[in-house]
């Protein structure tokens, strides 16, 4: 096995959504991306595939009625004589699939068989938007690539080490026993990846390092990682709980739901409001894009300024709470679109964390931009790190380890 690994293997990573399919191929163990692409608007008019390979790129507009056709386009792109990545599908050693919800069944990535497919299907009730699409992608890929080993990498798996004190809600116990209503957490693949990279950057061992990782983008979550294991995270039973996000409300008083129901709002309207019309977009009344909101705030828009303050306030709250649980925080890690690029938002968040021993070097923060590196003062007890995430690479690593 060691000799075959030394020769290198190509791993195909697939992230299948309800109307899109992203893919990327990595050369392992070198962890080199050989190319990637996106099939978009599946089942919608004006479908397209955009593909980037080592030999060139192209974009094609075409009818894509279903995921079967999408997978056909992916295979055609990968093996294209001019812009392809492989000359034959036999060069692909394994296929890694992003799966949102593994429930309580999986605490690590696993080779996919009929039992794993059945578990993903069972958890559709916990992730009705994502798991069906993930499962479709798995089945289509296994049909086209039957000789390759397929691996499921679950967003929820990393958080299965969270103790009952953190994952149980203050609800009647029967709701957990019967329906498994509990905190599951998401973004686990991202938190796991940036944690490992941060530990590497700091030349430490994960076994004796405590981190708070902040994945801040359109979706946002904070995770407390003690000795390499997730012990708490801000997203809960669904990705709606926790921080205020691009369009999601995050934590609210649950009685607000009943208040609005009594005033004529329907359950469907409230679900749409909380997931798609709230957060940065809803509070600012402008956009879910941090850059647009910051620009409006600079021009004197009060609602935009409030939205920025609420966003930073909620992140600080979770950092403070997790610092209390971990006791000694070795590093605070920022990742995701906002975490990596939002220099002013990182500053807003860290401005009031000095009393916890988290002291930002504001010059380094501005100079860092989206580069990986340390942005804290040399004397700060807690190191502040910016670490770009790469969930696709983490999926490739997990898949390579299991083929």
C-alpha positions in Angstrom: 0.0 0.0 0.0 2.8 2.4 0.8 4.4 2.0 -2.6 1.1 2.7 -4.4 0.6 5.8 -2.3 4.0 7.2 -3.1 3.2 7.0 -6.8 0.2 9.4 -6.2 -3.5 9.1 -6.6 -6.2 11.3 -8.1 -9.2 12.0 -5.9 -12.4 13.4 -7.2 -14.4 15.6 -4.8 -18.1 16.1 -5.3 -20.4 18.6 -3.6 -23.9 18.0 -4.9 -26.7 20.5 -4.2 -30.3 20.5 -5.3 -29.5 22.6 -8.4 -25.8 22.5 -8.7 -22.8 20.1 -8.6 -19.3 21.3 -7.8 -16.3 19.1 -8.4 -12.5 19.2 -8.0 -9.7 16.7 -8.6 -6.7 16.6 -6.3 -3.4 14.8 -6.7 -2.6 13.0 -3.5 -0.7 12.9 -1.3 0.8 16.1 -2.7 -2.6 17.8 -2.1 -2.4 19.6 -5.5 -5.6 20.7 -7.2 -5.5 19.6 -10.8 -8.8 21.4 -11.8 -12.4 22.0 -10.8 -15.8 22.9 -12.2 -19.4 23.8 -11.5 -22.5 22.4 -13.1 -25.2 25.0 -12.4 -29.0 25.4 -12.7 -29.8 21.7 -12.8 -33.4 21.3 -13.6 -33.8 25.0 -14.4 -33.7 26.8 -17.7 -30.3 27.9 -19.0 -28.1 25.3 -17.4 -24.3 25.6 -17.6 -21.0 24.0 -16.8 -17.8 25.9 -16.2 -14.6 23.9 -16.1 -11.0 24.7 -15.3 -8.3 22.2 -16.0 -4.5 22.4 -16.1 -4.7 22.7 -19.9 -7.4 25.4 -20.1 -10.9 26.4 -19.2 -14.3 26.6 -20.9 -18.0 27.3 -20.2 -20.9 25.7 -21.9 -24.6 26.5 -21.8 -26.8 23.5 -22.2 -30.0 21.9 -21.0 -29.4 20.0 -17.7 -32.8 18.4 -16.8 -31.4 16.3 -13.9 -28.4 15.1 -12.0 -27.8 12.2 -14.3 -27.1 14.6 -17.1 -25.0 16.8 -14.8 -22.8 13.8 -13.9 -22.5 13.0 -17.6 -21.2 16.6 -18.2 -18.7 16.3 -15.3 -17.3 13.0 -16.8 -17.1 14.6 -20.2 -15.3 17.6 -18.8 -12.8 15.5 -16.8 -11.9 13.4 -19.8 -12.1 16.0 -22.5 -9.2 15.6 -24.9 -8.3 19.3 -24.9 -9.2 20.7 -21.5 -9.7 17.5 -19.4 -7.9 16.4 -16.2 -7.6 12.7 -16.7 -7.2 10.6 -19.9 -9.3 7.8 -18.4 -11.7 7.4 -15.5 -9.4 4.6 -14.3 -7.0 7.3 -13.1 -9.5 8.3 -10.4 -8.6 6.3 -7.3 -11.5 7.5 -5.1 -14.4 9.9 -4.9 -15.1 12.0 -1.8 -18.7 13.3 -1.3 -19.7 16.2 1.0 -22.7 15.1 3.0 -24.4 17.7 5.3 -26.0 15.4 7.9 -24.8 12.1 9.3 -27.0 12.4 12.5 -25.5 10.5 15.4 -24.5 7.5 13.3 -21.1 8.9 12.1 -18.3 10.6 14.0 -15.8 10.3 11.1 -15.8 10.0 7.3 -16.7 6.5 6.0 -16.5 4.4 2.9 -20.0 4.4 1.3 -22.0 1.2 1.1 -25.7 0.5 1.1 -25.8 0.9 4.9 -24.3 4.4 4.7 -26.7 5.4 1.9 -29.6 4.2 4.0 -28.3 6.3 7.0 -28.0 9.4 4.8 -31.6 8.8 3.5 -32.8 8.3 7.1 -31.4 11.7 8.0 -33.2 13.5 5.3 -35.8 14.6 7.9 -32.9 16.4 9.7 -31.6 18.0 6.5 -34.5 18.0 4.0 -32.8 20.5 1.6 -29.3 19.1 1.5 -29.2 15.4 2.2 -31.5 14.4 -0.8 -29.2 16.2 -3.2 -26.1 14.8 -1.5 -27.6 11.3 -1.8 -28.5 11.9 -5.5 -24.9 12.9 -6.2 -23.6 9.8 -4.5 -25.8 7.4 -6.4 -25.1 9.1 -9.7 -21.4 9.0 -9.1 -21.3 5.4 -8.0 -23.2 4.4 -11.1 -20.7 6.2 -13.4 -17.6 5.2 -11.3 -18.5 1.8 -9.9 -14.9 0.5 -9.5 -13.8 3.5 -7.4 -14.2 3.7 -3.6 -16.6 6.4 -2.5 -16.3 8.2 0.8 -18.9 10.3 2.7 -17.5 13.3 4.6 -20.2 14.6 6.9 -20.5 18.3 8.0 -21.8 17.0 11.4 -19.2 14.3 12.1 -16.6 16.6 13.7 -19.1 17.7 16.3 -20.1 14.3 17.5 -17.5 14.7 20.3 -19.6 17.4 21.9 -20.8 16.2 25.4 -24.5 16.0 26.4 -24.2 19.2 28.5 -23.6 21.1 25.2 -25.8 19.2 22.8 -29.0 18.6 24.8 -31.7 21.3 24.8 -33.8 22.2 27.8 -36.8 20.4 26.3 -38.7 17.3 27.5 -36.3 14.4 27.3 -38.7 12.4 25.1 -38.0 14.8 22.3 -34.4 13.7 22.2 -35.2 10.0 22.8 -37.9 9.9 20.1 -36.8 12.4 17.5 -33.1 13.0 18.3 -33.7 16.7 18.7 -30.3 18.0 19.9 -27.4 20.2 18.8 -25.6 18.7 15.8 -23.5 21.5 14.5 -22.4 22.1 11.0 -19.3 23.4 9.1 -17.5 20.6 10.8 -15.2 19.9 7.8 -14.2 23.5 7.7 -13.6 23.8 11.4 -11.5 20.6 11.4 -9.4 21.8 8.4 -8.6 25.2 9.7 -7.9 23.8 13.2 -5.3 21.4 11.8 -3.7 24.1 9.7 -3.6 26.6 12.6 -1.9 24.0 14.8 0.6 23.4 12.0 1.3 27.1 11.6 1.8 27.6 15.3 4.1 24.5 15.4 2.0 22.9 18.1 0.3 19.6 18.6 -3.5 19.3 18.5 -3.3 17.1 21.6 -2.4 20.0 23.8 -3.9 23.0 22.0 -7.2 24.7 22.6 -8.8 26.7 19.8 -11.8 28.8 19.1 -12.5 28.7 15.3 -14.8 31.3 13.7 -16.2 30.3 10.2 -17.7 33.6 9.1 -19.3 33.9 5.7 -22.9 33.9 4.5 -23.3 31.0 6.9 -21.5 31.5 10.2 -20.5 29.3 13.1 -18.1 29.3 16.0 -16.6 26.1 17.5 -14.7 25.4 20.7 -11.9 22.8 20.1 -10.2 21.3 23.0 -7.2 19.0 22.4 -8.3 18.5 18.8 -11.9 17.6 19.6 -15.0 19.8 19.2 -16.6 20.4 22.6 -19.3 23.0 21.6 -20.5 24.8 18.5 -22.9 27.6 17.7 -25.1 25.9 15.1 -27.6 23.6 16.6 -30.4 21.2 15.5 -30.3 23.1 12.2 -27.9 25.7 10.7 -30.3 28.4 11.8 -29.2 28.6 15.4 -26.2 30.6 16.6 -24.6 33.7 15.1 -26.5 36.2 13.0 -25.5 35.3 9.4 -26.0 36.7 5.9 -29.7 35.9 5.7 -30.3 33.7 8.8 -31.4 35.2 12.1 -29.3 33.1 14.4 -30.5 33.0 18.0 -33.8 34.6 18.8 -36.4 34.3 21.6 -38.6 31.3 20.4 -41.7 33.1 21.7 -41.3 35.5 18.7 -42.5 32.7 16.5 -45.7 32.3 18.4 -46.2 36.1 18.6 -46.0 36.3 14.8 -48.2 33.2 14.3 -50.9 34.8 16.4 -50.7 37.8 14.1 -51.3 35.9 10.9 -47.9 34.8 9.7 -47.8 31.2 8.5 -45.2 28.7 9.4 -43.9 28.7 5.9 -43.6 32.5 5.9 -41.7 32.4 9.1 -39.4 29.7 7.9 -38.6 31.8 4.8 -38.2 34.9 6.9 -35.8 33.4 9.4 -33.6 31.6 6.8 -33.7 33.9 3.8 -34.8 37.4 4.9 -33.1 38.0 8.2 -29.5 38.3 9.4 -27.3 41.0 7.8 -29.7 41.4 4.9 -32.9 41.7 7.0 -31.4 43.9 9.7 -29.6 46.3 7.4 -32.3 46.3 4.7 -29.5 46.4 2.2 -27.7 43.2 1.4 -26.3 40.0 2.9 -22.9 41.0 1.6 -20.7 42.5 4.3 -19.0 44.8 1.8 -22.2 46.4 0.8 -23.3 46.9 4.4 -20.0 48.4 5.4 -20.1 50.8 2.5 -23.6 51.9 3.5 -22.5 52.4 7.1 -19.7 54.6 6.0 -22.2 56.8 4.2 -24.1 57.2 7.4 -26.8 54.5 7.1 -27.9 53.8 10.7 -29.5 50.4 10.0 -26.3 49.2 8.3 -24.2 50.3 11.3 -26.6 48.5 13.6 -26.3 45.3 11.6 -22.5 45.4 11.7 -22.6 46.0 15.5 -25.0 43.1 16.0 -22.9 40.8 13.9 -19.7 41.5 15.9 -21.6 41.4 19.2 -22.9 37.9 18.6 -19.5 36.6 17.5 -17.9 38.1 20.7 -20.6 36.5 22.8 -19.8 33.0 21.6 -16.0 33.6 21.8 -16.5 34.6 25.5 -18.7 31.7 26.2 -16.3 29.2 24.7 -13.3 30.8 26.4 -15.1 30.1 29.7 -15.5 26.4 28.7 -12.0 25.9 27.4 -10.4 28.0 30.2 -7.1 28.5 28.3 -7.5 29.6 24.7 -4.3 29.1 22.7 -5.5 30.5 19.5 -8.5 32.3 18.0 -8.9 31.4 14.3 -10.8 33.3 11.6 -11.9 31.7 8.3 -14.6 31.8 5.7 -15.3 34.7 3.3 -15.8 37.3 6.0 -13.3 35.7 8.4 -10.6 35.7 5.7 -11.3 39.0 3.9 -13.2 41.2 6.4 -10.4 43.1 8.1 -12.7 45.7 9.6 -15.1 43.1 10.9 -12.2 41.1 12.5 -11.2 44.4 14.2 -14.8 45.1 15.4 -15.0 41.6 16.9 -11.6 41.7 18.7 -11.8 45.3 20.0 -13.4 44.1 23.3 -11.6 40.8 23.8 -8.4 42.2 25.4 -9.7 41.3 28.9 -9.7 37.6 27.7 -6.1 37.9 26.7 -7.0 38.2 23.0 -5.0 41.2 21.8 -5.1 42.1 18.1 -2.2 43.8 16.2 -4.3 46.2 14.2 -1.5 46.9 11.7 -1.0 43.2 11.0 -4.7 42.7 10.7 -4.9 45.4 7.9 -1.8 44.2 6.2 -2.8 40.5 6.3 -5.8 40.8 4.0 -6.8 37.2 3.1 -3.3 35.7 3.7 -2.7 33.0 6.2 -0.9 34.3 9.2 -0.8 35.7 12.8 -2.5 39.0 13.4 -2.1 39.3 17.2 0.4 41.2 19.2 3.5 39.3 20.2 2.6 39.5 23.8 -1.0 38.4 23.4 -1.6 35.3 25.5 -4.0 34.1 22.8 -2.7 34.0 19.2 -5.1 35.3 16.6 -4.8 33.5 13.2 -6.3 34.0 9.8 -6.5 30.6 8.1 -8.2 30.2 4.7 -10.5 27.2 4.7 -10.5 24.5 2.0 -13.3 22.0 2.6 -12.7 20.3 -0.7 -9.1 19.5 0.2 -10.2 18.1 3.6 -12.6 15.9 1.8 -9.8 14.7 -0.6 -7.5 14.0 2.4 -10.2 12.0 4.2 -10.9 10.0 0.9 -7.3 9.4 0.3 -6.9 8.0 3.8 -9.7 5.5 3.2 -8.9 4.1 -0.2 
